Amino acid sequence: MPAFTIPIDVRFNDVDGMGHVNNALYLTYLEHCRMRFFTEVAGSKSERDFPFILAHAALDYKSPIKMNAQPQVKMWTSRIGGKSWDFDYEIKDRKTAVVYATGKTVQVAYDYKLEKSDMLASPLLDLVKGLKP
């Protein structure tokens, strides 16, 4: 399966007094991409069904996103471990191809009933293994 890509609509509320998207919202855009992947592709009914917790998030800002931009978020798996995996991201303009940011998150398979981390096993393993850049 190729990388998962979604368009992002820049809302008026996203833009700060400097005329660009507030830096904190870049991580929200990544979160939105993860959420859409797990609900649309993995079949989760809501975020309560997500079989993981987020352990780490990092972002490198490349260019400001302005109100008239047309960003999209592309997400793929870059590393798979025994209990965790990394998603890498690129936020890029659909029209101009300007890269706004790159990022990485680390997810840990998690059993919410037992309240502890779990081994990354099928079908979750198969699902994340399939996301290629």
N, C-alpha and C positions, 0 to 999 in steps of 0.2 A: 504494500500500500504506500502511495506517495505521502509526502508530508501533508499535514492537515492545515488548511489555509482558510481564514475567514476575513471578510471585510469588516472594518471598524468605521462607524459613523462618528465623526467628531461633533460632539454636542456643544452648544453655546456654553453650558455649564463647565465643560472640560477646560475651557480657555481662561487663563488668568489675566491679570492686569498688564502683563508684558506682551499679550497678544499671541501666546502660544500655549499648547497643552501643558498643564501642570505636570511636573516630573513624576509625581506619585501615581498619576493615572496610567503611565506606561505599564506599571506592574498590574494594574487593573485590566488593561487590555490583554496581557498574557493570561491572567486568570480567566477572562472571558473566553479565550481560545480553548483553554483546558476544559472549562465547563461545557462548552459546546461539543468538544470531542467526546467527552464521557457521556453526554446525554444523547447526541445524535449518532455516534458511531458505536459506543460501548453499550448503549441501551440502559444507562442509569435513568431512573425516574426523577431523581433530584440529586442535589449535592450530598444528601444524607446517604446515598447509595455509593458514593465514590469510595473505592477500596484502598485508599491511601491517605497519608497526611503529607503536608508540605514541610520539608525539613530545611530548605535553603532556597533563596532567590537572589539572583545577581543580574545587574543590568548595566550595559555600557551605552551611554547616550551618544549619538552621532550627529544628529541634526534636529532642530526644533520642529515640532508638528504645529502647523498653523490651522486656523479655522477652515480654510478652503481645501485642506489636504484630503487625500483619499487613501488613508493607510489600510494596510492589511497585515495580519499576523500569520506567520508561517511557523509551524511547530513540528519538530521531529525528534526521535529518540537518538541520543548520541552515546549513551552508556547504559549497560544493564549489569546489575550486580545480583547478589543472592536475595536481598531484601529491598533493594532500591534501584531506581533508574533515573537518568537525567533526560529532561527535555531541553533542547536548544530552540531558540526563537529568533526570528528576524521580523522587525516591524519596518515595512517598506511601502512607499507610495505606489498605488496601482497604476497611476498615469505617468509619473515622472521617473520612477524607479529609484528615487532618493531613499537611502537607508536611514531611518530615524533612530533605530536602536537595535542592539542584539542582546540576548539574555539567555539565562540558564536557570532552571529550577531542578531541585532534587526532590523526588517523591519517594516515600517509604511505604511499602505495602503494610496495611494496618487492619487489625481485627477490632472493630469497635465494641463488639460484645465482650471480648476478653481484655480490651484496653491495652493491647500490646502490638508491637510490630510482628509481621508475619513474613514467611518466605514468599518471594515473588513466584507464583505458580500459574499454570494455565487456568482459565483462559486469559487472565490479565497479562501474563508474560507474553503470550502469542500476540495479543493486541498491541502492546507497546513495542514489541520486537519488529512489527511490521511497518512502523512509521520511519520512512527513509527520507533523507534530505532531497 
